[in-house]
Amino acid sequence: MAAPFILTRAADGAGRAVHSLLSRPVVRWLALLGLCSAYLQGGLQKAFDWPGVLAEMQHFGLEPAPLFAACTIALELVASMMVLAGIYRWLGALALSAFTLVATLLANRFWEMAPPERFAATNAFFEHIGLIGALLLVAWFDLERQEAPQ
């Protein structure tokens, strides 16, 4: 009967060590940076390749392409900075999740594709659904933290 007790104590010790590491502000910020990295990279890449982003907007039927391109760049960069800086983090995370949902439904329509394109599009679709879930958790945790008594 001692084995469960020993395993519980070991798990508790490991849990405390993991909590100690993950609760550090720098680790939390690096996790947020990882979550926002695709949006930062995408926004910067679009900003420095205006003809490319216009072609992308036109490819997906988004007109006027310059307006959609500018709004996409601004949203990706500003919302990411909001999340990273903790300034209305919940709003930045919700904006990125809504953007990701719309972009995913527009660009990864795997149900309309034939193999082998369907395979990659299906994976990309569900990876983006995972991003949406993570961003919704960021918004939720930020709002919960604001409501908690200080």
Phi, psi and omega in degrees: 000351181283335184300312179300323179296316180296316179296321179296316179296320178295318179294319178299318179296316178295320179298318178295319180295317179295316178300318180300319179289311186287341181274000177287137182304323182293324179291318178299317181294319178296324177295318177295321177298317177299318180295322182272353188301320180295324181286321177295313179297315181296316179296317179293318179299317178295318182298326182265001177225068183303314178300323179294318180289326176295318178297321179296316179298316180294323178302323181266008175075024181267107180233141000286127185303317180299321179293314179296322179295313181296317179295321179296313180299311181299315182297312182300317184281313183292314180297322177298317179294325176298316179297313183291322182278345181077018178264109188049048182307318181300320181290317177299318180294319177294320178298316179294323180292320178295316177301316182295321178297312180297313181297322180294316179293334180278317190261338186241054182278067186300331182293345178261359187256155174259155175299148005270352180299328182300322183301307181294319180293323177295315178299314180298319180302308184286332172297319179290326175298322176297319176300317179301315178300317179295319179293323176295323176295320177300313179298314182299311180298322180295316179293321178297318180295324179292326182279341182293140178297136183273000000 
